[in-house]
Each structure stands twice: as structure tokens, then as C-alpha cells.
Amino acid sequence: MQGLLSGDIQVDMQVMVTEQKSAWNDAINRGEAVSLGKSRVDHWKSAFVVPTYVVEQNPGLKTVQDIRSFKDVFPQDGGKVILWTCLSAWSCSKTNKAQIEAYGLNDIIVLKEPGSRLDLFKSHWNAAGRGEPWLGFLWSPSQGSVGQSVTLLEEPPCLDGAEPESGCSHPAELTRIVAHPGLEDSSSEIVEFLKKWDFGPATEMAAHTRLAELGRPSKTRQSGGYAIRRMSGRSGLPLRLPERY
């Protein structure tokens, strides 16, 4: 966001608010940046996701600690509930393991690592297709969650400075379109156009699919992110308004 504050760029289409809360709050409060709305829907991720029909069929299953009381509902391996986790190369693999230990659930949960991202999604799709229980790590937007009815089992929120590894939930990932304050005076049409921006989960997944069809790699984060060029008034992509918006 530094380029925006210095005026080197006029619009940043994807400011990761969650990752820079202090800088974000300072810039907004001092009027050095203007939020024009959401770049994407707020992202979530959790290692304790179940199909919604599982909680509907099992009243009382609401929190991660309730898994102990509903152990027999889920598929098991060696007498422990199977939780589909991340690939070992992903940082969330260590986080998921640490969370289970922090919650005191390692005596009833066994982690099952998928062979690939698609294998993780398929484990969920297959269970949902059969109406069977499933427990595992998912995030949104992603192919594994968009179009699916899922419920995140409740976890304690992370207090200031705490990390999920200590036994608390992942904070929502907030992304915002942010403009230099001078843009409102110099290009009000651009500001109004960006305020109407709507890039929902289904649209994001469709964009990923189209990029794959075209054989163009997209900069994809584990949480399902996407890459979009920043608009600059000094260099790079010029600020031009489409004829219709």
C-alpha cells in the first residue's frame, strides 16, 4: 500500500487489510487513502468445516469441542475421527496440527493428507454427493466450497497478537479497493465505477477456470486469491473508463 500513499499509484485493487491492520487504520484515519469497497468477498478458512446437513442432522454439534461428543458421526481411522488436512507443503498443514493439539483433540482426531488440492476437494464432493459426514480444511472462495452448503464449527476468536496455532480461529481475510484521495476530484467517474465493483465467489472461480482454459497461469494464493494489475496514473496501465459500466 506504500505506493498508493506516496501517490505512485492511484488505485490498488487488492489491499490485504487483515495482513496490515495498523497501516490500514492509520491511512484511512488520516485521510491518506479512501476505501471504495470490497475487492472480493471476505475470505474465510478453517480446518473444521462440515457439510451443513451434518449439523442439521446432529443438533448440538456447533463447536470444535463438540466433535468429541459426536465422534461416532464421522468416518474414522483407528478409532479416531478423520480430518482432511492441507498438503504438507502448505503452511496450514502445521497450523491445523497445532490447533488440534491446542484444542486437546489429538486423542480423537487423525489428520489425513490429500495427494493434491483436487484430492482434498474430491473427498468433500464425494461425501456430499452421498450425503455422508465429512470433516476437513476448506477455504472460500475455492472449488471445494463455492456452490456447496458448508458450516464452520465454532472456534474461539484470536485475541490481539494471538495466532490460530495457539487455539483460535483464522481471522477473515479482508480485501479492499483503495484509492488515493486525489482521485475523487480528478476522476470521479473512475471512483463511481469502482464503487460498483462486484467480484463474487462464483465469478472468481469462473475467472480461474477461464484462465486455465486459456493456458494462462494465475497468481493463486492458498485462500483462492487472484491477480489483478494495479491502475496507475504515472506508469503502467492508464486510467481509462469503459464506455459502459
Beta strands, then each sheet from edge to edge (+ up, - down):
strand 1: 11-16
strand 2: 34-38
strand 3: 44-51
strand 4: 76-77
strand 5: 80-84
strand 6: 109-112
strand 7: 136-140
strand 8: 150-152
strand 9: 175-179
sheet 1: 1+ 9- 2+
sheet 2: 7+ 3- 8+
sheet 3: 4+ 5- 6-
end
